Amino acid sequence: MRERSIIFNTKFFIIHNLDKNRKKRILSELYKAGVEDKDIIFINHPNKNEITYKIKKIAVQRNTKQGIESKTIKDGWISVTYKHYLALKNIVEDSIPLAFIIEDNVGKINENIYDRISSYLENLPNDWGVVFESDQFPFSYTREPIIDKNKVVHQKSNEITYFEDGSTLLMGGTRSAQFYFINLETANKLFDNYLPFNHAPDFWMNELFRKLNIKSFWADPSIIETEKHHRTSTNYKYSDIFYILKSKITNFVLGL
């Protein structure tokens, strides 16, 4: 009964860049993981060449922090971060109880997704906010304590953490923004505070998690694998000179 309820209540939002091979692969992996077409929603737009003056004016703020992070957010990151916002918008407006937000560079999903959700919910406290899957770092990399080794989820601090030499270890509770499980309450909190953003989705959510006291968890070991040898789609090419110039002018006018 519980599994049927999970299947009925969970939707899958795919942050997609219109690459046909990526779409084919992520659909294949979702099907193998037990997901049906009716529960999959693609967020296809806007892409980096479609970022308008209006979107930047409403959705983007200048990053005023010191150092490398003070750079103007590039249009590719605006595209991805805005798509994550649109996924949250869908979840909130349709009152979806549970959802995954997934970027299309996921290469493999190595478990039935509904079995995985059952494991999450058995292990999570009632006030959980978000669960991250990623093969980038095991939880041991965080140097944070594992409270119960028998659980598949471990709470991650939202604070910036550091190596012994003072260099940054991790920027907060996120584990990239490649594959994460979220409930409606958390989606509402993020949606209400998401705009304007100043960075890629994982960096921006780190700030929101601290501000909103959202409890973040990492699933470990992760069931996903990143696409091998994938190339980022967030950078412009020299052939995009028209869009590059248009973007620079828009940024100048808006003070970004």
Rosetta silent file (secondary structure, phi, psi, omega in degrees, C-alpha in Angstrom):
SEQUENCE: MRERSIIFNTKFFIIHNLDKNRKKRILSELYKAGVEDKDIIFINHPNKNEITYKIKKIAVQRNTKQGIESKTIKDGWISVTYKHYLALKNIVEDSIPLAFIIEDNVGKINENIYDRISSYLENLPNDWGVVFESDQFPFSYTREPIIDKNKVVHQKSNEITYFEDGSTLLMGGTRSAQFYFINLETANKLFDNYLPFNHAPDFWMNELFRKLNIKSFWADPSIIETEKHHRTSTNYKYSDIFYILKSKITNFVLGL
SCORE:     score description
SCORE:     0.000 S_00000001
   1 L     0.000  -43.670 -178.959    0.000    0.000    0.000 S_00000001
   2 H   -63.469  -40.399 -179.261    2.779    2.433    0.907 S_00000001
   3 H   -64.064  -39.265  177.967    4.620    1.776   -2.366 S_00000001
   4 H   -63.314  -38.226  178.122    1.477    2.507   -4.388 S_00000001
   5 H   -64.734  -41.149  178.226    1.091    5.754   -2.482 S_00000001
   6 H   -62.140  -45.755 -179.827    4.709    6.702   -3.223 S_00000001
   7 H   -60.774  -43.189 -178.112    4.262    5.965   -6.930 S_00000001
   8 H   -65.938  -35.165 -170.731    1.045    8.002   -7.056 S_00000001
   9 H   -93.917   -4.668 -171.956    2.539   10.971   -5.195 S_00000001
  10 E  -110.065  133.062  174.883    5.981   11.298   -6.861 S_00000001
  11 E  -121.488  160.814 -174.890    6.868   13.193  -10.048 S_00000001
  12 E  -126.161  114.257 -178.958   10.206   13.519  -11.851 S_00000001
  13 E  -102.525  123.739 -176.171   11.328   16.878  -13.276 S_00000001
  14 E  -106.180  118.920  175.316   14.162   16.725  -15.802 S_00000001
  15 E   -81.166  108.784 -166.348   16.346   19.807  -16.328 S_00000001
  16 L  -122.482  144.727 -178.909   17.041   19.369  -20.044 S_00000001
  17 L  -109.639   16.245  177.573   19.186   21.176  -22.626 S_00000001
  18 L    74.926    8.682  174.448   17.475   19.673  -25.738 S_00000001
  19 L   -72.812  118.888 -174.457   20.338   17.234  -26.403 S_00000001
  20 H   -64.362  -37.086  179.863   18.567   14.233  -27.977 S_00000001
  21 H   -66.135  -39.926  178.080   21.136   11.711  -26.733 S_00000001
  22 H   -65.368  -40.763  179.158   20.794   12.936  -23.162 S_00000001
  23 H   -62.432  -45.382 -179.991   17.007   12.739  -23.370 S_00000001
  24 H   -60.333  -43.439 -176.887   17.136    9.206  -24.733 S_00000001
  25 H   -69.415  -46.063 -176.621   19.547    8.086  -22.010 S_00000001
  26 H   -66.822  -35.917  176.096   17.777    9.667  -19.042 S_00000001
  27 H   -64.328  -43.592  179.107   14.431    8.268  -20.182 S_00000001
  28 H   -59.040  -43.244 -179.215   15.974    4.802  -20.560 S_00000001
  29 H   -68.104  -38.933  178.423   17.407    4.994  -17.043 S_00000001
  30 H   -66.820  -41.122  177.987   14.133    6.202  -15.547 S_00000001
  31 H   -60.855  -45.392  179.919   12.182    3.436  -17.284 S_00000001
  32 H   -63.574  -28.756  179.596   14.616    0.823  -15.959 S_00000001
  33 L   -84.697    3.673  173.815   14.217    2.355  -12.494 S_00000001
  34 L    98.534    7.110 -175.731   10.450    1.797  -12.671 S_00000001
  35 L   -91.131  139.851  178.537    9.228    5.274  -13.691 S_00000001
  36 L  -100.193  156.804 -177.842    6.420    5.725  -16.227 S_00000001
  37 H   -53.843  -38.255 -174.580    6.106    8.488  -18.849 S_00000001
  38 H   -63.101  -18.246 -178.064    3.084   10.028  -17.117 S_00000001
  39 H  -103.667    7.940 -177.860    5.243   10.935  -14.123 S_00000001
  40 E  -109.908  126.643  179.302    8.111   12.550  -16.091 S_00000001
  41 E  -124.775  123.117  178.085    8.095   16.288  -16.844 S_00000001
  42 E   -92.066  133.694  171.981   10.838   17.904  -18.931 S_00000001
  43 E  -103.183   98.240 -170.353   11.885   21.504  -18.259 S_00000001
  44 L   -95.451  -19.736 -173.399   13.285   22.409  -21.702 S_00000001
  45 L  -140.853  156.404    0.719   13.415   26.228  -21.672 S_00000001
  46 L   -84.908  146.332  172.297   14.854   28.790  -21.395 S_00000001
  47 L   -92.470  175.120 -169.809   18.280   27.765  -22.689 S_00000001
  48 H   -60.614  -30.093  178.713   21.299   30.064  -22.563 S_00000001
  49 H   -82.399    0.338 -177.910   20.500   31.657  -25.927 S_00000001
  50 H  -113.378    9.494 -179.906   16.951   32.342  -24.747 S_00000001
  51 L   -76.032  113.967 -174.467   17.749   34.383  -21.629 S_00000001
  52 L   -94.653  167.324  173.309   15.868   37.643  -22.088 S_00000001
  53 H   -55.641  -42.891 -177.856   16.174   41.068  -20.520 S_00000001
  54 H   -62.316  -44.146  179.874   12.917   40.356  -18.668 S_00000001
  55 H   -62.188  -46.603 -179.336   14.200   37.108  -17.156 S_00000001
  56 H   -63.195  -39.090 -178.004   17.416   38.730  -15.977 S_00000001
  57 H   -64.785  -39.033 -177.144   15.577   41.713  -14.514 S_00000001
  58 H   -83.197  -39.459 -163.477   13.207   39.494  -12.514 S_00000001
  59 H  -105.196  -14.488 -169.714   15.372   36.498  -11.681 S_00000001
  60 E  -119.630  139.003  172.527   19.028   37.555  -11.382 S_00000001
  61 L  -124.386  156.637  177.743   20.923   39.641   -8.844 S_00000001
  62 L   -73.973  136.768  176.050   24.556   40.651   -8.767 S_00000001
  63 L   -81.301  115.953 -174.625   26.751   38.570   -6.483 S_00000001
  64 L   -97.045    4.940  179.420   28.324   41.074   -4.093 S_00000001
  65 L   -69.939  158.148 -179.500   30.609   38.615   -2.284 S_00000001
  66 L   -81.001  159.118  174.478   34.351   39.084   -2.438 S_00000001
  67 H    84.953 -157.395 -172.764   36.717   36.944   -4.488 S_00000001
  68 H   -62.167  -30.634 -177.600   35.990   34.647   -7.384 S_00000001
  69 H   -73.926   -2.610  177.406   32.290   34.357   -6.534 S_00000001
  70 H   -82.186   -3.650  178.675   31.805   38.061   -7.247 S_00000001
  71 L   -63.932  149.934  176.819   31.914   37.313  -10.965 S_00000001
  72 L   -63.866  133.492  178.478   28.709   37.944  -12.931 S_00000001
  73 L   -62.479  131.398 -177.402   26.653   34.770  -13.231 S_00000001
  74 L   -80.220  158.098 -173.780   26.942   33.450  -16.778 S_00000001
  75 H   -61.722  -32.912  177.405   23.908   32.879  -18.960 S_00000001
  76 H   -61.758  -39.711  177.358   24.360   29.098  -18.955 S_00000001
  77 H   -71.171  -37.181  175.703   24.042   29.072  -15.168 S_00000001
  78 H   -58.017  -44.829  179.517   21.072   31.433  -15.351 S_00000001
  79 H   -57.445  -51.755 -176.739   19.401   28.953  -17.688 S_00000001
  80 H   -65.524  -45.898 -177.486   19.988   25.968  -15.411 S_00000001
  81 H   -64.840  -39.364  179.215   19.103   27.780  -12.189 S_00000001
  82 H   -66.689  -35.077  176.191   15.943   29.247  -13.695 S_00000001
  83 H   -65.276  -38.710  174.685   14.890   25.773  -14.868 S_00000001
  84 H   -61.562  -40.288  176.610   15.270   24.494  -11.298 S_00000001
  85 H   -61.516  -41.976  179.633   13.055   27.392  -10.233 S_00000001
  86 H   -65.976  -34.544  174.882   10.463   26.406  -12.866 S_00000001
  87 H   -62.913  -45.261  176.571   10.511   22.835  -11.561 S_00000001
  88 H   -60.045  -40.326  179.082    9.789   24.165   -8.064 S_00000001
  89 H   -59.451  -43.640  178.122    7.022   26.329   -9.517 S_00000001
  90 H   -62.087  -45.389 -178.970    5.383   23.241  -11.045 S_00000001
  91 H   -59.585  -45.595 -177.398    5.635   21.311   -7.776 S_00000001
  92 H   -68.748  -48.510 -175.391    4.067   24.159   -5.793 S_00000001
  93 H   -66.421  -30.830  179.679    1.309   25.067   -8.250 S_00000001
  94 L   -98.204    4.776  178.535    0.257   21.421   -8.687 S_00000001
  95 L    49.907   51.641 -179.406    0.685   20.590   -4.968 S_00000001
  96 L   -82.216  120.307 -173.690    2.911   17.594   -5.737 S_00000001
  97 L   -63.650  -40.398 -176.228    3.743   15.845   -2.432 S_00000001
  98 E  -139.440  143.125 -179.043    7.105   14.367   -3.493 S_00000001
  99 E  -154.845  152.034  166.619    9.396   15.026   -6.441 S_00000001
 100 E  -105.632  138.781  168.252   12.832   14.462   -7.884 S_00000001
 101 E  -112.100  122.352 -168.235   14.597   17.265   -9.731 S_00000001
 102 E  -130.807  128.821  173.665   17.138   15.686  -12.060 S_00000001
 103 E   -84.737  149.762 -168.602   19.683   17.201  -14.441 S_00000001
 104 L   -79.318    8.946  175.285   20.043   15.412  -17.769 S_00000001
 105 L   -94.888   12.326  172.663   23.735   14.536  -17.321 S_00000001
 106 E   -71.089  128.458 -176.515   22.823   11.581  -15.111 S_00000001
 107 E   -95.084  -34.450 -178.936   24.298    8.515  -16.776 S_00000001
 108 E  -147.819  148.030  170.725   22.897    5.657  -14.716 S_00000001
 109 E  -124.105  116.060 -166.715   20.326    4.937  -12.020 S_00000001
 110 L  -101.731   26.302  178.183   21.253    1.687  -10.318 S_00000001
 111 L  -161.093  153.658  171.658   18.153    0.838   -8.278 S_00000001
 112 L   -58.868  125.764 -170.062   14.390    0.844   -8.537 S_00000001
 113 H   -68.658  -30.408 -179.436   13.581    4.421   -7.657 S_00000001
 114 H   -76.147  -31.518  171.138   10.506    3.606   -5.593 S_00000001
 115 H   -63.441  -39.059  179.746   12.455    1.135   -3.470 S_00000001
 116 H   -65.523  -42.786  178.557   14.948    3.926   -2.921 S_00000001
 117 H   -61.316  -41.300  177.861   12.235    6.374   -1.873 S_00000001
 118 H   -58.583  -41.660  177.730   10.912    3.804    0.599 S_00000001
 119 H   -64.209  -42.945  175.870   14.384    3.545    2.104 S_00000001
 120 H   -52.784  -56.884 -169.919   14.612    7.344    2.347 S_00000001
 121 H   -66.611  -27.604  175.053   11.285    7.679    4.109 S_00000001
 122 H   -69.899  -29.590 -174.450   12.025    4.860    6.540 S_00000001
 123 H   -97.186  -22.677 -172.282   15.270    6.588    7.573 S_00000001
 124 L   -82.338  148.382  171.439   14.349   10.275    7.468 S_00000001
 125 L   -73.115  166.386 -177.538   12.985   12.346   10.380 S_00000001
 126 L   -63.900  -27.102 -176.157    9.568   13.961    9.974 S_00000001
 127 L   -99.123   27.536  178.283   11.101   17.394    9.393 S_00000001
 128 L   -65.450  154.564 -179.228   13.401   16.373    6.521 S_00000001
 129 L  -115.382  -48.642 -174.136   13.775   18.843    3.670 S_00000001
 130 E  -155.820  147.689  177.223   15.778   17.420    0.774 S_00000001
 131 E  -125.364  128.543 -178.945   17.846   14.336   -0.102 S_00000001
 132 E  -105.730  136.241  168.755   20.774   14.464   -2.542 S_00000001
 133 L  -112.525  139.024  174.321   22.166   11.643   -4.668 S_00000001
 134 L  -171.250  146.423  174.906   25.512   12.061   -6.440 S_00000001
 135 L   -95.073    8.782 -178.264   28.613   10.039   -7.253 S_00000001
 136 L   -70.230  -45.658 -179.289   30.824   13.131   -6.883 S_00000001
 137 L  -138.407  134.954  167.078   31.542   12.686   -3.162 S_00000001
 138 L   -74.365  162.586 -179.018   30.788    9.915   -0.653 S_00000001
 139 H   -62.204  -28.586  179.822   29.479   11.159    2.687 S_00000001
 140 H   -59.978  -25.175  179.549   32.846   10.333    4.256 S_00000001
 141 H   -63.860  -28.013 -176.124   34.324   13.222    2.245 S_00000001
 142 H   -69.077  -20.923 -174.748   32.324   15.685    4.360 S_00000001
 143 L    63.221   22.556  177.027   34.261   14.692    7.525 S_00000001
 144 L  -100.841  154.425 -175.318   30.951   14.894    9.371 S_00000001
 145 L   -70.944  142.360  171.559   29.765   12.163   11.763 S_00000001
 146 L   -94.535  115.958 -174.938   27.542    9.311   10.587 S_00000001
 147 L   -73.078  -39.795 -178.671   24.923    8.883   13.297 S_00000001
 148 L  -140.868  108.810 -177.480   23.648    5.502   12.103 S_00000001
 149 L   -67.084  -16.193 -179.465   25.663    3.423    9.623 S_00000001
 150 L   -82.836   -8.804  179.798   22.612    1.259    8.890 S_00000001
 151 L   -91.157  153.938  178.830   20.756    4.183    7.329 S_00000001
 152 L   -94.212   -6.368  177.948   21.034    5.183    3.659 S_00000001
 153 E  -124.063  142.587 -178.366   20.629    8.905    4.416 S_00000001
 154 E  -134.888  133.492 -177.671   22.843   11.099    6.584 S_00000001
 155 E   -70.136  134.513 -178.916   22.181   14.675    7.614 S_00000001
 156 E  -108.615  134.259  175.964   24.580   17.177    6.079 S_00000001
 157 L   -61.809  143.216  175.420   25.510   20.477    7.731 S_00000001
 158 L   -87.193   -6.151 -176.985   24.373   23.572    5.833 S_00000001
 159 L   -80.907  154.823  172.577   27.397   25.543    6.999 S_00000001
 160 L   -68.813  132.573 -179.200   30.518   26.178    4.918 S_00000001
 161 E  -117.241  159.361 -169.812   33.192   23.716    6.058 S_00000001
 162 E  -134.295  151.775  168.836   36.970   23.930    5.776 S_00000001
 163 L   -73.417  170.117 -179.845   40.114   21.813    5.531 S_00000001
 164 L   -59.812  -29.513 -178.371   42.747   22.103    8.265 S_00000001
 165 L   -83.864    2.389  177.528   44.678   24.635    6.151 S_00000001
 166 L    94.152   -8.443  177.870   41.668   26.943    5.998 S_00000001
 167 L   -75.128  157.706 -174.454   40.709   26.237    2.384 S_00000001
 168 E   -72.287  130.843  174.153   37.066   25.478    1.619 S_00000001
 169 E   -89.904  -61.067  179.078   35.950   21.872    1.896 S_00000001
 170 E  -142.253  151.084 -173.120   32.245   22.192    1.046 S_00000001
 171 L   -91.065   -1.126  179.095   29.930   25.163    0.579 S_00000001
 172 L   152.840 -146.899 -171.202   26.943   23.795    2.466 S_00000001
 173 L   -82.690  -14.607 -175.940   24.218   21.183    2.352 S_00000001
 174 L   -80.369  164.138  179.584   24.012   20.511   -1.374 S_00000001
 175 L  -134.747   65.791 -160.699   25.782   17.744   -3.262 S_00000001
 176 L    60.057 -172.947  177.159   25.655   19.409   -6.658 S_00000001
 177 L  -125.285   34.804 -170.753   22.074   19.849   -7.902 S_00000001
 178 L   -79.441  -33.314 -172.423   22.138   16.858  -10.205 S_00000001
 179 E  -161.320  101.778 -178.834   19.611   14.562   -8.539 S_00000001
 180 E  -140.676  150.524 -174.570   17.590   15.489   -5.473 S_00000001
 181 E  -108.609  132.343 -169.985   14.383   14.435   -3.740 S_00000001
 182 E  -141.697  148.072  176.342   12.176   17.112   -2.246 S_00000001
 183 E  -102.298  168.620 -174.103    8.850   17.404   -0.458 S_00000001
 184 H   -63.991  -38.345  179.837    6.127   19.969   -1.056 S_00000001
 185 H   -61.027  -45.240  178.629    6.812   21.933    2.129 S_00000001
 186 H   -66.782  -41.049  178.266   10.454   22.446    1.178 S_00000001
 187 H   -58.196  -41.420  177.721    9.525   23.251   -2.416 S_00000001
 188 H   -61.286  -45.447 -179.838    7.196   25.990   -1.145 S_00000001
 189 H   -61.314  -46.896 -179.082    9.927   27.510    1.023 S_00000001
 190 H   -65.552  -44.946 -178.016   12.474   27.501   -1.807 S_00000001
 191 H   -59.183  -42.907 -177.953   10.006   28.787   -4.398 S_00000001
 192 H   -67.716  -18.333 -175.099    8.973   31.724   -2.220 S_00000001
 193 H  -121.061    5.400 -169.110   12.621   32.770   -1.750 S_00000001
 194 L   -73.895  -37.084 -177.168   14.319   31.656   -4.971 S_00000001
 195 L  -101.431  141.744   -5.768   14.230   34.895   -6.960 S_00000001
 196 L   -84.873  147.975  179.275   16.412   36.755   -7.529 S_00000001
 197 E  -104.216  166.486 -177.310   19.346   34.307   -7.523 S_00000001
 198 L  -134.540   13.171 -177.394   23.050   34.987   -8.035 S_00000001
 199 L  -159.723 -179.404  173.220   24.664   31.637   -8.801 S_00000001
 200 L   -61.052  159.341 -169.635   24.309   28.096  -10.121 S_00000001
 201 H   -59.592  -37.992 -178.653   21.513   26.124   -8.398 S_00000001
 202 H   -68.313  -43.516  178.486   23.646   24.205   -5.884 S_00000001
 203 H   -63.080  -42.276 -178.213   25.500   27.325   -4.699 S_00000001
 204 H   -67.587  -41.105  179.173   22.263   29.299   -4.486 S_00000001
 205 H   -65.653  -31.197  175.106   20.434   26.554   -2.591 S_00000001
 206 H   -55.774  -43.967  179.298   23.266   26.450   -0.054 S_00000001
 207 H   -66.057  -42.384 -179.051   22.425   30.039    0.842 S_00000001
 208 H   -67.473  -37.652  178.208   18.694   29.339    0.952 S_00000001
 209 H   -59.952  -42.063  179.085   19.146   26.247    3.123 S_00000001
 210 H   -66.570  -44.172 -178.229   21.009   28.346    5.696 S_00000001
 211 H   -64.231  -40.891 -171.892   18.466   31.156    5.528 S_00000001
 212 H  -100.522   -0.368  179.689   15.414   28.870    5.744 S_00000001
 213 L    56.054   48.234  178.421   16.885   26.191    8.029 S_00000001
 214 L   -86.723  129.364 -178.232   16.109   23.414    5.564 S_00000001
 215 L   -81.647  119.134 -177.623   17.399   20.008    6.651 S_00000001
 216 E  -105.629  141.482  179.039   19.589   18.473    3.949 S_00000001
 217 E  -131.496  147.204  173.153   20.550   14.811    3.697 S_00000001
 218 E  -108.900  134.863  173.858   22.952   12.866    1.488 S_00000001
 219 E   -88.593  132.377 -174.461   22.130    9.332    0.360 S_00000001
 220 L  -151.739  129.558   -1.013   25.146    7.070    0.611 S_00000001
 221 L   -71.862  150.695 -176.134   26.226    5.038   -1.214 S_00000001
 222 L   -74.687  151.273  178.373   24.557    6.814   -4.111 S_00000001
 223 L   -96.231   -0.538 -177.624   22.510    4.942   -6.700 S_00000001
 224 E  -111.338  157.920  173.576   23.359    7.291   -9.579 S_00000001
 225 E  -129.345  138.184  177.295   26.344    7.715  -11.864 S_00000001
 226 E   -72.311  146.561  174.964   27.188   10.843  -13.837 S_00000001
 227 L   -53.235  129.811 -178.787   27.305   10.587  -17.613 S_00000001
 228 L   -71.114  135.423  174.805   30.853    9.621  -18.601 S_00000001
 229 L    57.162   31.344 -179.288   32.923   12.271  -20.429 S_00000001
 230 L   -74.536  150.459  179.349   29.980   14.646  -20.596 S_00000001
 231 L  -109.413  136.657 -179.870   30.604   18.194  -21.797 S_00000001
 232 L   -64.136  146.617  176.428   28.982   21.168  -20.143 S_00000001
 233 L  -108.303   10.478 -175.768   26.332   23.014  -22.130 S_00000001
 234 L   -88.077  -10.670 -178.019   26.499   26.180  -20.016 S_00000001
 235 L   -95.441  146.089  173.240   29.333   27.870  -21.950 S_00000001
 236 L   -76.952  156.433  171.439   28.929   29.924  -25.110 S_00000001
 237 L  -103.666  165.644  178.539   30.835   29.082  -28.293 S_00000001
 238 H   -60.401  -28.633  179.940   32.570   31.629  -30.538 S_00000001
 239 H   -70.556  -10.362  179.803   29.718   31.135  -33.017 S_00000001
 240 H   -93.522   26.676 -173.051   27.364   32.585  -30.371 S_00000001
 241 H   -55.933  -36.907  179.011   28.912   36.050  -30.687 S_00000001
 242 H   -59.883  -45.814 -177.845   25.509   37.715  -31.214 S_00000001
 243 H   -70.731  -34.178  177.799   24.194   36.287  -27.936 S_00000001
 244 H   -62.147  -47.721  179.928   27.440   37.096  -26.124 S_00000001
 245 H   -65.327  -41.661  178.735   27.214   40.768  -27.105 S_00000001
 246 H   -61.516  -41.337  179.914   23.508   40.900  -26.322 S_00000001
 247 H   -64.557  -43.859 -178.885   24.162   39.398  -22.892 S_00000001
 248 H   -63.243  -40.171  178.399   26.945   41.864  -22.088 S_00000001
 249 H   -64.637  -45.484  178.912   24.747   44.822  -23.029 S_00000001
 250 H   -60.778  -44.462  179.604   21.854   43.496  -20.923 S_00000001
 251 H   -61.318  -39.835  179.875   24.167   42.925  -17.954 S_00000001
 252 H   -64.350  -44.788 -177.756   25.528   46.466  -18.269 S_00000001
 253 H   -64.849  -38.298 -177.426   22.054   48.003  -18.400 S_00000001
 254 H   -88.451   -5.979 -179.487   20.881   45.977  -15.376 S_00000001
 255 L    71.355   32.538  179.964   24.110   46.445  -13.422 S_00000001
 256 L   -91.042    0.000    0.000   24.826   42.725  -13.226 S_00000001
